[in-house]
């Protein structure tokens, strides 16, 4: 892949070129030269867009691709195409499929099926066998096969003894344990955030406490085991406060937030629109303010898509019976950018989808410099656009963002000697 990128503003907190507008010459997937007003020596393809910004390729830590088992909702191929359209050059694939990614062969299935793709797919292995929360999975075997983290995804680990064992066992090979904080008993099959809106609609609520109790427990376990833990899908003000205090204490903890939780609050559900039914639920405007503050001060380390495809039968039904989740890979950056733009420096929140996820997962950092492999995302943080249903790449269409104006447009990605 050969290309000459013209007049691109580099957004990269780790680069001396951060904030500078340059041309970038790429030959056979390698950055050959960076400078101003570069000449096109071989009449190769030139790339130019209005308000063009460029960063290291984006990375998403929470992609659900339903493969194997429910490929009619999404498969690895369609999921990676959606990721590319959304500006991601790398994703971590969640393990709670059918069957779950609980063995070495499950990890190898994902790696082999996604080889040579423009988007790098990194499998997460299940923390417990079949994500059942009963017995620890074959973590070391999965680690040697290529698993980069271990989690039961939205099946929060309720047994403290199991999580304790996983935290201790993973230390021997520096495996990362990820848990979704949700007390199942307090959740009690709730539908939306517990509060004024749930009362008004007559729906069973999911209390913030269901998240915060597990956040607190997981912090204590990480401290007790002297081990690293990553908490996913953080949504409440109190959770942010607990994580901030733990970090100040020196506990090895990181956390992420879903991009749509930065933009949407519980009032979106007043019309019983199933597309806004997600887990964890949309919270309050006060929680959103705390989440953005947590991103700004470093309490929250990464922004994720939490891409969760669902077929039409599971969404177009009575609210109580509708499945949780939305697709979000194509809109994740735009949702976050719409919410954060003007409240954080662009370079700081781009780091939440580039360098920070890779650091958490122990992956090699991407550099924008001469002589390195081109792994880049091209975008505008200012262009307004709206997603059209016919533009959705995912097999599923469960998103509330259709025809909604968002700020921040992806132009394309370059990775693995390919351009889209």
Order of alpha helices (4+ residues) and beta strands (2+ residues): beta-beta-beta-beta-beta-beta-alpha-beta-alpha-beta-alpha-alpha-beta-alpha-beta-alpha-beta-alpha-beta-alpha-beta-alpha-beta-beta-alpha-alpha-alpha-alpha-beta-beta-beta
